[in-house]
Amino acid sequence: MVGGWSTESQSLAETSMFEAIKFGEDSRRISGPNPWVGALLESGGQKHFGRTQRPGGPHAEIEALRQVTSAKGSELFVTLEPCSHFGRTPPCASSIVEAGVKRVNIAILDPDPKVFGQGVKILSDGGVDVTIGVRASEAAHSLAPYIKHRSTGRPWVVLKLAMSLDGKVAAPDGSSRWITGAASRAHAHALRADSDVIIVGAGTVRVDDPTLTARLDDVVKQPERIVLGGIPEGAKVLPARSYRGDIEDLLGELGERGVLQVLVEGGPTVASEFHRLGLADQYSAYIAPAIFATDRARAALSGSSMESMEGIWRGVTSKVERLGNDVYLEIFSESATGLLNGLQREGIEMAKRLGLGFLE
């Protein structure tokens, strides 16, 4: 710990920030294109939570501040740097200063050029003690789609793969339902609900005729469906958009529209193309304890001319979870990992320059 805190204080701070991150996650499906920020205000020995509301509604920090009569001398934990500009709502950083909050703990800086570092400066200039980097890794993971969008102008791309232990997604006759079990399919529906857009190939639409909807009780809105190629009349995926252009151009267009997360559901040809072009930020793989053991079964990814271990693609494992009898693996690409880690480093460097507290 840097900044004069004891080990016990650091542990308590990390616990509070973890609670803020989890609370903020519950706004993920309503806040876009804004980030799903979580805040925890500790005042008078009580904890008061806030999270980002729908666009135009209060941000997480304001939600937390509204729960107390006076925030003077309180401590705030917030997953993303408080905003510093007038948008649909007034700047949160100024409101925090005016409320008399004594200390603000920030997980990560806001990569939006309109905010980056300015929220911290308003707080520091206003006499607030600021610490940056508390639970930075977890916050960056939670807000990865927002970070990617504000840093590059493009959405976070999730490539979903449901396959056997030997990496196959369909039998030689084309049948593929169901390789994974019910728990994996329920998890995948949550992944759909968290996404703004789902992309699928025309071949998958013709063969499987999927609806590509998120079939959960608490779904706020269904993701937009885009089919790469023609859509047969009467297909269950309708209403959907047919797209025949360049994939990278499509991602650029979606980014301009404020789309934060795109889910690519395949099939193998589309999945392989996204992988080949290096467009996937996150690989969400559902692996069943099943083996085809035949070269004639359809592989999840193919087309590479790689001949030696020197050319093998490697990612960074961010999550491993058991789902019923299956295993879920969440892998980030090296470029996506570098983007998230870079933002964490920038937060620490800014704290050092301004003489603020920080956690590495």
Beta strands, then each sheet from edge to edge (+ up, - down):
strand 1: 38-43
strand 2: 46-51
strand 3: 75-80
strand 4: 103-108
strand 5: 129-132
strand 6: 156-163
strand 7: 168-170
strand 8: 197-201
strand 9: 224-228
strand 10: 241-243
strand 11: 261-266
strand 12: 282-287
strand 13: 298-299
strand 14: 316-323
strand 15: 326-332
strand 16: 357-358
sheet 1: 2+ 1- 3+ 4+ 5+ 16+
sheet 2: 10+ 9+ 8+ 11+ 6+ 12+ 15- 14+
sheet 3: 7+ 13-
end
